[in-house]
Amino acid sequence: MLYYLHEMQRLAMLPARAMAEQTMFALRNPFNPWAHTPFARMVSSSAEMFEHLTRQFEKPEWRLDRTVVDGVETAVVPEAMIHRTYCHLVHFRRDTGRQDPRVLVVAPLSGHFATLLRGTIEALLPDHDVYVTDWQDCRHIPLAQDRFNLDDYVDYVIDFLHVLGPNTHVIAVCQPSVPVMAAVSVMSGWGDLCVPASITLMGGPIDTRKSATQVNKLAADNPIEWFERNVVAEVPPPYPSAGRRVYPGFIQLTNFIAMNFERHMASYNELFEHLVQGDEEEAAKKRSFYEEYRAVMDLPAEFYLQTVKTVFQDHALPKGEMVTRWHPVLPDQISRSAILCVEGELDDISGVGQTKAALDLTPNVPDAMKRYHLQRGVGHYGIFNGRKWRSEIAPVVKAFIREHDHESGSRPGAQSSTGWRGADRRSRQPARPVLAAE
């Protein structure tokens, strides 16, 4: 009933939102003699705040149509080269003939859309051929489609790596650190030629027993049945997925805001002051951030519950007990992929040391192919977005990728969208590995 109550509340607020919009229009009309009075600005700003706080935001646009390559402004076209039920593989095609390292950015499936990584991708585009996993909102996936869990996530990563081919570099931002490690471990065990040249793990929950955060403690202190009863809900009509069990995006957003409630309230207060003072430039920055931040998606219940149990309760990966599609996940089988771990000093979601644990789990990766970067003065979001990402973290990531790029490696061609060895998603089996012996 939780999702139904949420929808009823949202629909009930529509008339009030319409009135707020009309108030804004009337008080900001240049032909209104009261438009520039302090009282009118106060009322119109209050109306805008109300409208903004009660709006349901859909997936934002990428808004990445230009970059600079070798000092020349270059057009960028985001295009989905693979369509899967739960995820599209998007290629940011640059209008340049330069051959740069190929990078697969694995976006988190944790509530926000992949567009939250806009700043990450923007910083990579001048020097890399960038692909990203664009996860789809489960709310719009018909109930008749297959379910999706953590094993399917690993399958998708393996399949995409097969499509992109050898000498691909992977960047996993937060949550996908575990499935990416699982995928590369399994592929390494196969002797797969498509194992990535390098793996960059950023603020990921590899071993949540280290520096446990509030998020980790919540998962550890409650049995999986508690999560199934309290945070999993059925999608109501008229959405295409009506009847599907999901972890609703609005619950995840509520949790995100609750973790830093005072900071968000102060930020909204600043937005209100900018609106009243007519400082449109600063107001636009705040407005743009929250339109992105509050755009959330529903997660498949099977994926959410399996992730909570495997990653946060059983700690299966660091304990060597994780299994995916009947394959034991053994990180010590990784030997040909360089590993960079990036953490934020103030990260309150993935504590310091949780991502670094990947370096200890991969003893067969030479020390010369391992690196660790702790960024001072940033929280979780600042690891992959913002000023310090652009000026201090991105240069480290780019240099690491360049250092471990194999110049003789293949570049992306016109492979089939089902991968080099054609995975059948209906059977939910991973693509057959491309083995070194072949």
NORVEN-V909222 format. One record per backbone hydrogen bond with DSSP energy under -0.5 kcal/mol. NH is the residue of the N-H (numbers start at 1). CO is the residue of the C=O. E is the energy in kcal/mol with one decimal. If there is no record, write none. Layout:
<<NH	CO	E> <NH	CO	E>>
This chain:
<<5	1	-2.6> <6	2	-2.0> <7	3	-2.4> <8	4	-2.4> <9	5	-2.3> <10	6	-2.3> <11	7	-2.6> <12	8	-2.2> <13	9	-1.3> <14	11	-1.1> <17	13	-2.4> <18	14	-2.3> <19	15	-2.0> <20	16	-2.2> <21	17	-2.3> <22	18	-2.1> <23	19	-2.3> <24	20	-2.3> <25	21	-2.3> <26	22	-2.5> <27	23	-2.6> <28	24	-1.3> <29	26	-0.7> <32	29	-2.3> <33	31	-0.6> <35	32	-1.9> <37	34	-1.8> <41	37	-2.3> <42	38	-2.2> <43	39	-2.4> <44	40	-2.9> <45	41	-2.2> <46	42	-1.9> <47	43	-2.3> <48	44	-2.2> <49	45	-2.3> <50	46	-2.3> <51	47	-2.6> <52	48	-2.7> <53	49	-2.4> <54	50	-1.4> <55	52	-0.8> <57	55	-0.6> <67	74	-2.3> <69	67	-0.5> <69	72	-2.6> <70	68	-0.5> <72	69	-1.6> <74	67	-3.9> <76	65	-2.3> <77	93	-2.5> <79	91	-2.5> <81	79	-0.7> <81	89	-2.4> <82	89	-1.2> <84	82	-0.6> <84	87	-1.4> <88	134	-2.1> <89	82	-1.9> <90	88	-0.8> <90	132	-2.7> <91	79	-3.3> <92	130	-2.5> <93	77	-2.1> <93	91	-1.3> <95	75	-2.4> <96	94	-2.0> <100	98	-0.8> <101	127	-0.5> <102	167	-0.6> <103	129	-2.8> <104	169	-3.6> <105	103	-0.7> <105	131	-3.3> <106	104	-0.7> <106	171	-3.0> <107	105	-0.9> <110	108	-0.8> <113	295	-0.7> <116	113	-2.0> <117	114	-2.3> <118	115	-1.8> <121	117	-2.6> <122	118	-2.7> <123	119	-1.7> <124	120	-1.1> <125	121	-2.1> <126	122	-0.5> <127	124	-1.6> <128	124	-1.1> <129	101	-2.5> <130	128	-0.8> <131	103	-2.6> <132	90	-2.3> <133	105	-1.9> <134	88	-3.4> <134	132	-0.7> <135	133	-0.9> <136	86	-2.6> <138	298	-1.9> <140	137	-2.1> <141	138	-1.4> <142	140	-0.6> <143	240	-1.0> <145	142	-1.8> <153	149	-1.8> <154	150	-2.0> <155	151	-2.2> <156	152	-2.5> <157	153	-2.1> <158	154	-2.4> <159	155	-2.8> <160	156	-2.8> <161	157	-2.1> <162	158	-1.9> <163	159	-1.9> <164	160	-2.4> <165	161	-1.9> <167	195	-0.5> <169	102	-2.8> <170	198	-2.6> <171	104	-2.6> <172	170	-0.5> <172	200	-3.1> <173	106	-1.8> <173	171	-0.6> <174	172	-0.8> <174	202	-3.1> <176	173	-0.8> <177	174	-2.3> <178	175	-1.1> <179	175	-0.5> <180	176	-2.6> <181	177	-2.1> <182	178	-2.5> <183	179	-2.7> <184	180	-2.6> <185	181	-2.2> <186	182	-2.4> <187	183	-2.5> <188	184	-2.4> <189	185	-2.0> <190	186	-1.5> <191	187	-0.8> <191	188	-0.6> <192	187	-2.5> <193	434	-3.7> <195	192	-1.2> <197	168	-2.2> <198	168	-0.7> <199	338	-3.1> <200	170	-2.9> <201	199	-0.6> <201	340	-3.0> <202	172	-2.7> <202	200	-0.5> <203	201	-0.6> <203	342	-2.7> <206	204	-1.6> <207	354	-0.9> <210	207	-1.4> <215	348	-0.5> <217	213	-2.5> <218	214	-2.1> <219	215	-1.8> <220	216	-2.2> <221	217	-2.3> <222	218	-0.6> <226	223	-1.2> <227	223	-1.1> <228	224	-1.9> <229	225	-2.0> <230	226	-2.4> <231	227	-2.3> <232	227	-0.8> <233	246	-2.6> <235	244	-2.3> <239	236	-1.1> <241	139	-1.5> <242	239	-1.9> <243	235	-2.8> <244	241	-3.0> <246	233	-3.1> <247	299	-2.8> <248	231	-0.6> <248	246	-0.8> <251	248	-0.6> <252	248	-1.5> <253	249	-2.6> <254	250	-1.9> <255	251	-2.2> <256	252	-2.5> <257	253	-2.6> <258	254	-2.5> <259	255	-1.7> <260	256	-0.7> <260	257	-0.9> <261	258	-1.0> <264	260	-2.2> <265	261	-2.4> <266	262	-2.2> <267	263	-2.0> <268	264	-2.4> <269	265	-2.0> <270	266	-1.9> <271	267	-2.0> <272	268	-2.3> <273	269	-2.1> <274	270	-2.4> <275	271	-2.1> <276	272	-2.4> <277	273	-2.4> <278	274	-0.7> <278	275	-0.6> <279	274	-2.3> <280	278	-1.8> <283	279	-2.1> <284	280	-2.5> <285	281	-1.4> <286	282	-1.9> <287	283	-2.9> <288	284	-2.6> <289	285	-2.1> <290	286	-2.2> <291	287	-2.0> <292	288	-1.5> <293	289	-3.0> <294	290	-2.4> <295	292	-1.0> <296	294	-0.9> <297	111	-3.2> <299	247	-2.3> <301	245	-1.9> <303	148	-0.9> <304	300	-2.4> <305	301	-2.8> <306	302	-2.0> <307	303	-2.3> <308	304	-2.4> <309	305	-2.2> <310	306	-2.8> <311	307	-2.6> <312	307	-0.9> <312	308	-1.0> <313	308	-1.2> <314	309	-3.3> <316	310	-2.3> <318	206	-0.5> <319	315	-1.5> <320	317	-1.5> <321	316	-2.8> <322	316	-1.1> <324	327	-2.5> <327	324	-2.2> <328	326	-0.5> <329	322	-3.1> <330	328	-0.9> <331	329	-0.6> <333	330	-2.3> <334	331	-1.9> <338	197	-2.2> <338	336	-0.6> <339	369	-2.5> <340	199	-2.8> <341	371	-2.3> <342	201	-3.0> <343	373	-2.4> <345	375	-2.7> <346	378	-2.8> <347	344	-1.6> <351	349	-0.6> <354	351	-1.9> <357	353	-1.0> <358	355	-2.1> <359	356	-1.9> <360	356	-0.6> <360	357	-0.6> <361	357	-1.4> <362	359	-0.5> <365	362	-1.5> <366	364	-0.6> <369	366	-2.1> <370	367	-1.6> <371	339	-2.0> <373	341	-2.8> <375	343	-3.0> <375	373	-0.6> <376	374	-0.6> <378	375	-0.8> <383	379	-0.6> <383	380	-1.1> <384	381	-1.1> <385	381	-0.9> <390	386	-2.1> <391	387	-2.7> <392	388	-2.2> <393	388	-2.1> <394	389	-3.6> <396	392	-0.6> <396	393	-0.5> <397	393	-2.2> <398	394	-2.9> <399	395	-2.2> <400	396	-2.1> <401	397	-2.2> <402	398	-2.5> <403	399	-2.3> <404	400	-1.5> <405	402	-1.0> <407	405	-0.8> <409	406	-2.4> <415	413	-0.5> <419	416	-1.9> <422	419	-0.9> <423	418	-2.3> <425	423	-0.8> <427	424	-0.7> <428	424	-0.8> <429	424	-1.2> <432	421	-0.6> <435	433	-0.9> <436	191	-2.1> <438	435	-1.4>>
